[in-house]
């Protein structure tokens, strides 16, 4: 079996008295791209925040690369190689594009340009700019001067500069123009090809399933479907019942 980078078991997470996640099991193996789906308010973002330690689960366990992370601060989860691109992006608007990228730089398992034992090459500053040519044209622009799509590219680029093992994208193309959204999907494909594992949350299930190996659908904080993209395509009733499409 492939190495489990994330292994969450029996997660129960609350917001006050509201029981959001109800006994969820969720795993991410090395090199795997997963689509996390469900209507609004079904627990997708809460699951991601529970994994990251932003909203600690009341019960259950989260292991990153075999290490128990319950009760550990979010920065320690990030240091374990989990990069989180939240809904709303969260770039530093008073810093330039270049400064946003360089501040996140962290060497990966390989020397620059070389392949690691896991088959990954470092995401260097040069490689990120090669992947995001729009950012290369705007290096001295402040973060607040960028369009929404450019800010999303910057947030993803900044996450890649940490050379993560897992990249989490929450609402990857939310509110973006179709042309920019297509560019984000192209970049998601490149990330997958680079060997980084990924969790992608997005309402466009057709684009998600073109990239993902496996998909998980949540309804009211519980997993109601887990299977391959092909299995999801082959059973339209699942899409209609749980995603309304």
N, C-alpha and C positions, 0 to 999 in steps of 0.2 A: 504494500500500500504506500502511496505517496506520503511524504512528510506533511503532517498537519501543521500549518502555520497558525491558524486560529481554530480553537476547539472550545465552543461555548456549550454548556450542558445545563439544562433545566433552569433557564433564566426566568425569573419572576421580577419584573421591574414596575415600580409604582411612581406616579406623580401625585403626591399627597395621598388621598384615599382612592384614587383611580388606579385600578390594576391594568397596566398597559400590556406588558409581555406576560404570557401565561405558559410557563414551562417550556420555553423554546430551546431546541437543540440546533446548533448552526456551526458548520465547519467550512474551512477554506484550506485546500491542499496547495502545496507548492506548484506554481505554474497554472493554476486554475482561475478562470474568470467566471464569476457568478452574477446573475441578474437577481436583484432583490425587488420584488414587485408587490403590488397591492394598492387598493384605493387609498385616498388621503385618510389619515388618522388610524391606520391599521397597525402601526407600530414599527414601520421601517426605520425611521430616523432614531427612534428610541432604542432599537436593537443596535444600531451603529454606535450610539452614544454609550450604551451599556458595555459594548466591547472596548471602547476607548476609555472607559472609566469616568466619563463626563457625568453620566447619570448611573451611579452604582446600583446594580441589581440587589434586591432584598435577599434573594436566595439564588442558588445555582453557582456555577463556576465558569471562569474564563481563563483559558490557558493560551499563551502565546509561545510558540515553539517549545511546548512542553512545560513552560514555567507558569505557575499559578499567578494571576495578576489581580485577583480580588483585593479590593482595598488599596491598590497601588494608584498613585497619581497618573494623570493622563500623559505627562511628559515621559514617564517611564515606559508606558505602552508605545509611545512614538519612538523612543530609543530602541525598542525591540524590533523596529523596522516596519511599523504600521503608519502609513501616511494617510491623513484624513482631510478630504476636501469637502467642507460642510456646505450645506445649502446656505446661500448668502455670501459665500466666497471668503470674506474676511482678509482681504489684502491690506497692506499698510499704505494708505492713501497718501501719506506725506513723504513716502520714500519713492525713488525712481524705480522703473522696471528693473534696471540692473541691480539696484540695492536690494529689492525684494528677492531676487534670485540668489545673489551672492551670499546674503545673510543665512540662507537655508542650506548652503553647500555642506555636504558631509560625504566623505569617501565611502564607497561601497566595499564589496568584498574583493574587487579586482582593482588592479592598477589601471590608470586612465587608458581607455581604449581596449584593454585586454578582457578576455572572457574569464569569469569566475568559475569556481567549481560547480555552481548551479547553472552555468551557461549564460549568465548575465554580464553585460558590459556596463561599466560605470556610466551614469548619467552626468556627464560633465557639463559645465557652463556652455561650451561650444556645441555639444550635442543637443542641449535643450533649445538653443537658438536655431539650430538647423531644423529641429522639429517644429518650432513655432516661428516661422519667418516674420509674422506680423509683429511679434515682440522685438525681433531684431531691429525692425524699423523704428521702434519707439523706446529704445533703451533709456533715454534721458527724460522721458515723459514721467510725470508723477502718476502714481497709481490711480488717483482720483480723476485724472485726465483721460483714462481709457474708457472705451465703450464696455457694456456689460459682457460682451463676448470676449473682448480682449482681457478683461479682468478674470474671466473664467480660465482663459489660456494661461494667464500669469499664475493663478492659483495652482493649476495642474503642474505647470513648469516648476514652480517653487517646491511642490511636493516631490517631484522627480529628482530635484537637486539633493534631496536627503537620501537618495539611492535606497528606496524602500523595498521590502520583500512583498508587501501588500499595499495597494493603493485603493482607498475607499472614496468613491465619487457619489455624493448625495445630490440628487437632482442635477445630473450632469449637464443637461441642456435647457433647464427651466428658464422660460422667458427670452430665449435667444432667437434671433432671426434664423430662418431656415438655412441660409447660406452658411452662417456661423455654426449652426448646429451640425451641419454636415462636416465641417472642419473638425469639430470636437469628436465626432464619431471616427473620423480618419485617425485622429490622434489616439483614440482608445484602441483602435486596431494595432497601431504601432506599438503601444504599450504592451498589449498582449503578445505581440511577436517578440518583444524584447525579453520575455520570460518572467515579467512581474505578474504576480497574482493580483486580481482586482475584484472588488465588489462594486457593481454599478446599479444605482437607483435612478430610474427615469421612467416617465410615463409612456414613452414611445417603445412599446414592447417589441415592435417589428425590428427596430434598429438594435435594441438590446440583444435580442436572440440571434442576430447575425454575428455577434461577437462572442456571446457567452457559451461556456461548456455545459453549465447547469443553471437552473433557475429555481428560485424559492418564492412562493406566493404566501403572503401573510393576510389573514383575516382576523380582526379583533385580537391581535396579539398571539395568534397561533399559526403554525405552519399547516396549510391546507393542500399544498402541492409542492413536490420537489422532484425535479427530473430534468432531462436533457431538453435542449431547444427543439429538437425534432419531436420529442414526446408532446411538448406543448403545442406545436404546430398541428400535430396529428389529432388533437382533441380540442376542437373549437369550443366545446361546452365548458371547459375549464376557463378559457378566456372570457366567455360570455358571462359565466356565473360570478367569477371573482374579480374581473377587471372591467366588466361592462363593455366589452368590444366584440 
